[in-house]
């Protein structure tokens, strides 16, 4: 959970807005119920006997007020609830797989069965260049060493939900300007329909900008420098992963972590941070470690590598601040050139447990292709989404 935001918290009126929304929803539901043919309100109305008119009043008189005219009994409503025809219900063949078809607000279609696992994979050749021209037949997925049947495959530049997590501890004061510039350039190089939130952390994480695609708002949040305190990296990753799971509107999710040192304030451990993102809809994590001497920062480097490798991301360690911007561009290219591959595990997810995952790619003209994706997940423990 994030620490309550500072005076800039732009969502502080959420409880009032939520209460107003609930009131409107209740009133709308009541009005709808009254309008239904079988509702209690109409049933009662059908049994109300009108008050007889005085004998000297002509019921056909045009001047008679509407409310005094006799009510003509309504004819029984015809039953229009006909069973859906086969042409109105998408079949598995129409969908291309067994499962549900959903569309996000950007118009992109996603096909996914509730039992499916979706992997976002980056493929590199021998020279570490991105390979983007492969097809489904070039991939084989293994779960716990057992080959799996691919149910859906695509390579599209789909919109992404991204969480930017930036170290705001005292040691980062002189590095924040370079970091802000790099992050803004990453966002500009990304899909225009991406949504991004910004978390600044020191001894606690702060949500300084919720989901937005406004570069100006992101820049303002990144400029909110309050460099002091320690480094609660693991707590910030856990809180950000939870925020992604509950608030993201995109199917694909990413966390970018930028720090210059070792965690020294978190209540949770590195293992708990990794565990928090190891579900079948967890984010890919990219880390940038602006570290000092190799000996003093060795543990910090191992932690950043573990967070990235386990989720299919990359850990970068620039030699100087000038390299941070170049790295941010590489992250943007990586995100936009991934394959999305879904499969339905032969071992049902309801059986639970941790599943090891491996993806292998082979294609004519390529040798020793390297596939980078998550190393595994905990089955049946997908985080709730909005």
N, C-alpha and C positions, 0 to 999 in steps of 0.2 A: 504494500500500500504506500502511496506517495504521502509525503509530509504535506499538510495543508499549504496551499500556495500563498505566496506573499501578497502584498497589497494589490498586486496586478492581477489577481485571480479573476478572470473574466467570466467564470462560470458560477459565481457565488449565488446568483439568483435562481439556480436550478431548482431548489425545493419549491419556490413559489410558482415557477413555470410548470413544474410537474403537477402540483396540486391543481392548477387551473386546467391543465390538460385532462386530468382525471375527472374533474367536474364536468367538462364538456363531453367527455366520453360517456359518462353515466347518463347525462341528459339525452344524448344522441341515441344511446341504446334503448332508453325508455320510450322515446318517440318512435323508434323503429318497431319495437315490440307492439306498441299500440296500433301500428299500421298493418300488422300481419293478420291475414284472414282468420287464423285460429286463435288469435290472442284473446285473453280474458276480457280486455276492454271492449272488443267488438262483440264478443258473446253476450256480455251484459247489455250492450246497446241494442242487440237484436231482441232482447226480452223485455225491454222497457215499453210499456203501453203509453201511447201519446194521450195527452189530456184532451177530452172531447171539446170540440168548438161549440160556442153558443148556437142555439137553433136559428138565430137570425143572421148568422154569418155565412156567406157563400164561400165555400172552400176554393172555388175556381176564380175568385175575384183577384185580378192582377195587382190590386193595391194592397192585398193582404201581405204582411211581413213574411219573409221567408221562414222565420223560426216558428210561425203559426200554421204553415201549410202542412197538410198530412204527408207522412213519409211513405213513399212507395217501397214496398218490400223488395230488397235486392234479390236478383236471381242467383241461384247457387253458382259459385265460381267453378270454372272448369279446371280440372287437374292438369297443370302444365309441367309437372315434375316427371318428365319422361326419362327413362333410363338413358345414360349416355351411349351414343353409338360408338362402334369401334373406330370410326374415323376421327372422333373427337378426343380419344385417349391415345397419347403417344405410346407405341409399342416399344419393346426393347430394341427392335430393329430400327425403328425411327430414331430412337435416342442414341443408338450406336453402342449401348451397353445397358446392363441392368442398373437402374438407379434413378436419381432425380436430376432434372435439368434446372439450373438456377441462373439468373441473370443479375449482375450487380448494376449499380447506378450508372456505370460507364457504358453499359450495353454489351459487355463481354459475357459469353455463355460459359458455364462450367457444368460438367457432367460428373456427378460423384455419387456413388452408392454409400450408404451409411457405414458399410463394412470396408470401404476402400481406404487405401493409403496412397497419398499423393507425394511424390518426391520431386523436388526441383533440382535438376542436375546441370552442372557445368562440365563441358568436355574440352580437354586440351590435347594438343598434339605434342610431339617430341620437343618442339621448340617453345612450348608453353603458350602457343597461340590458340585462340578460341576456335573451336570447330562447330559450325552452325548449320551444316548441310546434311545431317544424318536423319534417317527415318526410323520408324518403330522397329523394323526388322533388324536394325543394327544394335539393338539393346537386349540384354538379358538381366533380369532382376532376380536376386537370390535373397530369401529370408530364412535365416538360420540354416544356410547352405542348401536350401531347397529352391529350385527354380519356380518362379511364379508367372502366371499368365497376365500380360499387360491388357488392361481394359480400356485405357484412354491414353492418347499420346498427342502432344502438340509442342511446337516451338513458336511461341508468339511473344511479342513485346507487350505483355499484359500489365495493367496497372498494379502497383504494389502498395501495401501499407508499411511504412517505415518508421521506426523509432530511433531517434538520434539521442544517444546518451553521452554527455560530455562531462568530463572531470572538471569540477569547479573548485578544487582544493587550492590551498595557498601556493603550492608549487607550480600551478598552471597559469599564474597571473601573467607572465611574460609570453605565454604561448597562445593565449586565447584569440588574439587578432588573426593569427595564421590559421587557427582551427576554424574560426568563423568563416573566413574566406573560402577555405576548402569545402566546408559543408554546404555553403550557399552554391558553390560551383557544382557540387555533386547533385544538388536538387535541380539546378538548371539543366544539367545533362541527363536527367532522368525523364521518364514518361510524364507528360504534362498532366495526366490524370492520377498520378500517385498522390497519396495522402501521407502527411508527415506530422509527427509530434516530437517535441523537444523536451528532454529531461536534463537538467543541470544537477549535479550531485557533488556534495562534499562528504560530511559525515551523515547526511541524509539525502534522499532523492527528492527533487522538486519538479513537478510537471509545470513547466513555464510556458508551454504552448501545446494545446490539444490538437487533434487531427485538423490539418489545413493543407491547402495547396497554394497558399499565399507566401511568396518569397519574402515579402516585407515583414509579415508576422513572424516568420521563422528567424529572420535576421534580427528582429527586435528581441526575441527570446534568447538567441545566442549571444547577443550583446549584453545580456543581463549578468554581468560579471560580479561575483561576490566571492572572490578567491580567498577562502579561509577554511580552517578546519581540516579534517582528515579525508580518507578515501573509502567510501562505502560502496565499492564496485559491485559486489555480489548482491547486496540488497537492491541496488538500482536495476540490475539485470532482471531479478525476480519480479519487481514491481512493474517494470516496463513490459515484460513478457505477459504478465497478467492483464495489463492495459490493452495490449495488442489483441489478446484472445477475446476480451469482452467488448472492445469498441471498434475493432477494425472492420471496414466494409469490403476489403479486398481479400480474395482467396489466398494470395501469396503474401508472405510476411517476412520482414527483414528487420534486424537490429544492427545499428552501427555504434560501436563503443570506442570512445577516444579517451585515453588516459595517459598519465606520465609516471605512474608508480604502482606500488603494491597495495592491495586492499589492507587497511588497518583499522576499519571501523564497523564492518558489517556484523550483524547479529547472526546471519546465515553463512554457511560455508560455500566453498567453490563447488563441492559435490552437490549441494542443494540447489545452487544456481543452475548447474548443468541439468539436473533432474527436472527443473521447472520448465525447461524448453524441450524436453525429450518426449513429446507426444506426437501423434500422427498429423498434427496441424501446427506444429511448432515453427518458430522463425529460423531463418538462416542468419547466423551472426558473423559479422565482419568486425575485426578489432584493429585499432591503430595504436600501437604502443610507442609513445615518445619517451623512451627510457634513457637512463644515464648509463653508468658503468655496468658492464656485463655481470660482474660479480654481485653487486648490490641489488640488481634488478632481475636476477635469474628467476626468482619465484614469480615475479610479476609476468615475465615472458611465458613461463609454463602455463600460468592461469589463462592468459589471453589465447594461447594456442589451443588449449583444451576446449575453451568455449567455442572457438571457431571450427576446429576440426570435427568435433562431435556433431555439429549442425550443418556441415557442408559449406561453411564459409572459409575465409582466409584471414590469417593474422599477419599484419604488416608492421615492420619496425623501421621507420625512416631514420636515416642517419642525421638528418637535420630538418628544420621546419620547412625548408623549401620543397622537400619531397612530399609533404602531407597533401598538398593540392593535387599533385600528380597521382597519388594513391587514391584520392577521392574519385578522380575520373575513371581509374581502373575499376573501382567498386561499382560505379554506375554502369559501365560497359558489361561487367560480369552479370549484374542483375538483369539487364535487358536482353541477354543472350543465353538464357537457360532453357532447358527442355523441361516440360511438365509431364511426368509419367505416373499414371495411376495403376494400381493392381489390387485385386481382392485376395487377401492372404488365404492360402490353402488351410492354414491353421486359424480358425475363427478368432476374431478379436475378443470375443466373449470369454475365451480361455485365459485372457490376461497374460501377464508376464512381459519381460523385456525381450524384444526381437532384434537380432542383428540383421542389418541390411547391407547388401553390396550390389552395385550396378556395374556391369561390364559392357563395354562398347567395342565393336569390331566393324571395320568397313574397308573395302578395297581402296588402295591408295594411301592408307594410313597405317602406321605401325605404332604399337604400344600406346594406344589412346588412354588418357587418364580421365576418369570420371570422378567428379567431386560432388558428393551429396551427403545427407545425414548418415551417420553410422548405425543408427538404430532408433527404436522408440518403445515406449511402454504401451502395450495394446489395451484398447478399451478405455483409455484415459484422456481422450481428446478434450481440451478445455472448452467450456461453454463459450459460445460466441453470441453477439448481439443479434 
